[in-house]
């Protein structure tokens, strides 16, 4: 069984005897996720609040997203630093309404659960120092 190429290496580069380079001289590739305005408006919240929002979104589609909109007004930062807090608040309210209105056809319910999972993921990435520094930059 041949070794599969990993981390951008070609099969020839993985085997030094075939004229490729050694695996230690690989290329570093950085991947950035591009978020739309609704997705970038998800606030970085404390972990317990994010878990509560996920729980709410799981059982009542859009309710956790609606609650998370108010954390923006309480100082939670987002990936939209160039927008005013009120604009980000209304983006989150719009996302909650989309989830509520489309829950009838299951799309909103699934979107709501994924939204809650994103809240928890963002909360787990948000350390005390980073959240405090980001909220200090907003003032």
Secondary structure, 3 states (H helix, E strand, C coil): CCCCCCCCCCHHHHCHHHCCCCHHHCCCCCCCCCCCHHHHCCCCCCHHHHHHHHHHHHHCCCHHHHHHHHHHHCCCCCCCCCCCHHHHHHHHHHHHHHHHHCHHHCHHHHHHHHHHHHHHHHHHHCCHHHHHHHHHHHC
